[in-house]
Amino acid sequence: MKIICIGRNYTAHIAELQNEKPTDPVVFIKPDSSVLPKEQDFYIPEFSNDIHYEVEVLVKIKKVGKHIEEKFAPNYYDEIGLGIDFTARDVQQKLKEKGLPWEKAKGFDGASVIGKWVSKEEFLDVNNLNFSLAKNDEIVQDGNTNLMLWKIDEIISYVSKYFTLKKGDVLFTGTPAGVGSVETNDYLSGKLENIEMFNVNIK
Ligand code: ZN
């Protein structure tokens, strides 16, 4: 299974990191070894002093596909999730400055939190979903999928031009404004609409 991530998919988050609005989505891949095992705590890795949370809506691919047309994209997923794209911001900043790939900053062990999955049928419209992240019970990020620059179906169509999508692959659809750092003993929890999707302790 692979994890395909979209960067800079919400305008406010672009402004926050002073990035340019891209003409194509920013795409990167995280290895399956980056998935934080269920119920396990997240350990801040020793190579970073600035681990950021990025809460993101997730999509689980249900069958193999390549060159998927946008109008057929809904046939390729049934389940929506919520997760965290943990990012070693200090490591990423150094790599960005040199124009180098981001894998060390985003693909390390535990860097992908994947919460529970909910059938898309539970929702009226996947392009109008509220979601939020709380740190120590205080909301630090909230967004709605209607603010995405590239909607779920567009993302599926776009990434499948480059990568064959396989059953079980997970799309991370980008994070809204409010990214920030975590410290030991922080507690993160994510909600999609009113559903509790994950809880993570930071160690
Ligand atoms: Zn992200």
Boltz pocket constraint, residues with backbone or C-beta under 6 A from the ligand:
constraints:
  - pocket:
      binder: B
      contacts: [[A, 5], [A, 6], [A, 7], [A, 54], [A, 56], [A, 85], [A, 172], [A, 174], [A, 175]]
      max_distance: 6.0
